[in-house]
Structures are given as C-alpha cells and as structure tokens.
C-alpha cells in the first residue's frame, strides 16, 4: 500500500486543530492560474463544492475575505451593497499576500495574518461538505461548511455570479 503523503502544518491547519475541527487533507499538483476549477478537476470534485478564498478591499483599502464557489464569481457591487461598503474591489496579489499571510493561490480563511471580516456566499453553507484551501498552493482541506459560520464567524451574503 502506498504511503499517504504527509502535509506539513500551515497556519490554516493549526487554526483548524486549535478549534477542534475535523478535516481531511487533499494535496494536488498546483497549476499557476488554475484556480478552484483546476483543483476540482484534478481531485474529481464538483467545482461548486470547492470554495475559493478571495482577499478584497473596500473604498478605504480595508481588507475583507470572501468565500465563493469555485465555479462562480463575486459581484462586487452586490457584495458592497450587502456589507455596507461604498465599493469593493479585489486586492492586487502582493497586497492580498500581505493582508492574508498567504500567497495568492494558497489563501485560506483560517489563520489569516490580519484580522478582517469574512463573508461567505450563503449557498456554500447549505452544502453537505466543502473543500477549501489549507494554507498552501496545491493543498485543499475537506470539512463541514458549518465551520465557516461557526468558529470562523463568516457572515452570509448573496453575491454569486455564474462564470
């Protein structure tokens, strides 16, 4: 029997363990600009259940994290309206890296470097199980989406657009 590849701990997996969250590890070969669609295809998962973590900022450059289905995009206009911001835009990669403590492509909502509000597309919470970045490029963790609204404190919004 092949030995399971060991994944070294990340701030995200440390956070999950500290909060008593059960999760499974799913390493895959990372592809630059492959995104959630690529990871879903490689791991044989539904891209709707693979959740991407996007670091954005409001009009005052205050960071926020948005958790979205892998095969959907964020309507920043709807997101701003629902969060009380005048406008929201994606952060440049180097700014997102600084805010989150993770490299773009390996951003997890767990163990963020900087305290920021986390918003989650409401329909993500209705899924039986999700796969989300575990804090490193090429590494997803599978878990119960209740963790997002529970220990993480993510607030639901409805801002998904079909890709």
matplotlib code that plots the C-alpha trace (Angstrom):
import matplotlib.pyplot as plt

x = [0.0, 1.4, 2.2, 0.0, 1.9, 2.4, 1.5, 3.4, 1.3, 0.2, -1.3, -4.7, -4.3, -3.0, -6.1, -8.4, -6.8, -6.9, -10.6, -11.2, -12.3, -12.2, -10.8, -9.3, -6.2, -6.2, -2.9, -2.8, -0.4, -0.7, -1.1, -0.4, -3.7, -5.6, -7.8, -10.6, -11.7, -8.3, -8.2, -11.7, -10.9, -7.6, -9.3, -12.5, -14.7, -17.6, -16.3, -19.4, -18.2, -14.6, -14.6, -12.1, -10.9, -10.6, -9.0, -10.7, -10.7, -13.3, -13.1, -10.9, -8.5, -9.7, -9.3, -12.0, -12.2, -14.9, -15.6, -17.1, -18.0, -15.1, -17.3, -18.8, -17.5, -18.2, -20.5, -18.5, -21.5, -23.8, -21.2, -20.6, -24.4, -24.8, -21.7, -22.4, -19.3, -19.4, -17.3, -15.3, -12.5, -10.1, -6.7, -3.6, -1.8, 1.1, -1.4, -3.6, -0.4, 0.4, -3.1, -3.6, -0.1, -0.6, 0.5, -2.4, -3.3, -2.8, -5.0, -7.1, -9.7, -8.3, -5.3, -5.3, -2.4, -4.5, -7.9, -10.6, -14.3, -15.0, -18.1, -19.4, -21.8, -24.9, -25.4, -22.0, -23.3, -26.1, -23.6, -23.0, -19.2, -16.8, -13.1, -11.2, -7.6, -5.5, -2.9, -0.6, -0.7, -1.8, -3.5, -7.2, -8.9, -12.3, -14.7, -18.2, -19.2, -20.8, -17.2, -17.4, -20.4, -19.4, -15.8, -14.7, -17.5, -18.1, -21.3, -23.5, -24.1, -25.6, -23.2, -22.5, -22.5, -22.2, -18.8]
y = [0.0, 3.4, 5.7, 8.8, 12.0, 14.0, 17.6, 19.9, 22.1, 25.5, 28.4, 27.2, 23.6, 24.8, 27.0, 24.1, 21.8, 24.5, 24.9, 21.1, 21.0, 17.6, 17.9, 15.7, 16.6, 16.7, 17.6, 18.1, 19.4, 23.1, 24.9, 28.7, 30.4, 27.1, 28.1, 26.2, 24.8, 23.1, 21.7, 20.4, 18.6, 17.1, 15.8, 14.7, 17.2, 19.3, 22.9, 24.2, 22.5, 23.7, 27.1, 29.8, 32.5, 35.9, 38.9, 42.2, 45.7, 48.4, 52.0, 52.8, 50.0, 47.9, 44.2, 41.6, 37.9, 36.5, 32.7, 31.8, 28.6, 27.6, 28.0, 31.4, 34.9, 37.7, 40.6, 43.3, 45.7, 43.2, 42.5, 46.2, 46.8, 43.9, 44.8, 48.5, 49.5, 52.1, 49.9, 46.7, 45.5, 42.6, 43.4, 43.3, 39.9, 41.5, 43.4, 40.2, 38.3, 41.0, 41.1, 37.3, 36.0, 33.5, 33.5, 34.0, 30.5, 29.2, 31.6, 30.1, 31.9, 30.0, 31.5, 34.8, 37.1, 40.1, 40.3, 41.1, 40.4, 37.1, 36.9, 33.6, 33.1, 31.8, 28.8, 27.5, 26.9, 24.6, 22.1, 18.8, 19.1, 21.7, 21.7, 24.9, 25.9, 24.6, 27.4, 26.3, 26.1, 22.7, 21.8, 21.6, 20.5, 18.9, 19.9, 20.6, 24.1, 24.8, 25.7, 28.8, 30.3, 28.8, 29.0, 31.2, 33.7, 34.2, 36.1, 35.1, 37.2, 36.6, 37.9, 35.0, 35.3, 32.3, 32.2]
z = [0.0, -0.9, 2.0, 2.2, 1.5, 4.7, 4.5, 6.9, 9.1, 7.9, 9.9, 8.5, 9.7, 13.0, 13.4, 12.5, 15.0, 17.7, 17.1, 17.2, 13.5, 11.8, 8.3, 5.5, 3.5, -0.3, -1.9, -5.7, -8.3, -8.3, -11.6, -11.8, -12.6, -12.5, -9.6, -8.0, -11.3, -11.8, -8.2, -8.6, -11.9, -10.5, -7.3, -9.0, -7.1, -8.0, -8.5, -6.8, -3.6, -3.9, -2.2, -3.1, -0.7, -2.2, -0.5, -1.4, -0.1, 0.4, -0.7, 2.3, 1.5, 4.5, 3.7, 3.7, 2.7, 0.5, 0.3, -3.1, -5.0, -7.3, -10.4, -9.5, -9.5, -7.0, -7.9, -6.1, -6.5, -4.7, -2.1, -1.3, -1.0, 1.4, 3.5, 3.8, 1.8, -1.0, -3.2, -3.1, -5.4, -5.5, -3.9, -6.1, -5.4, -3.4, -1.2, -0.7, 0.3, 2.9, 4.4, 4.5, 5.2, 2.3, -1.3, -3.8, -4.9, -1.4, 0.6, 3.4, 5.5, 8.5, 10.3, 8.4, 9.4, 9.7, 11.4, 8.8, 8.2, 6.4, 4.1, 2.6, -0.3, 1.6, -0.7, 0.4, 3.9, 2.5, 1.0, 2.9, 2.6, 1.1, 0.0, 0.7, 0.6, 3.5, 3.5, 0.7, -3.0, -4.1, -0.8, 0.0, 3.2, 3.2, 6.0, 7.2, 6.0, 9.4, 10.5, 8.3, 10.1, 13.5, 14.7, 11.7, 12.1, 8.4, 7.6, 4.7, 1.7, -1.8, -4.4, -6.7, -10.5, -12.8, -14.6]

ax = plt.figure().add_subplot(projection="3d")
ax.plot(x, y, z, "-o")
ax.set_aspect("equal")
plt.show()
